[in-house]
Amino acid sequence: MDKAWLITNLEDARHALDRAISEIKQHEAAEEHIAQQVVGEVYAKLNYAWNSRAAVPAPPDRAHYDEWIRYPKVMDIYVGGDDKSTA
């Protein structure tokens, strides 16, 4: 895993999340198409960060980019609530 690459891309995802929150807050009513667009961008950036974490830091070709923005096929996500959280 390339730590610097992962951090750079996670920071990019964080900025996209901040932009998404600001954009959604600007509208009085819920705007589904706006929310879908900006939240979709956040997911794509998070997925890119995770899926490309082992890549050599270089601009990807279109095939890699399309693959890296997809939700990870296999990801063991810890969501709490099991014996791992007890000491």
Beta strands, then each sheet from edge to edge (+ up, - down):
end
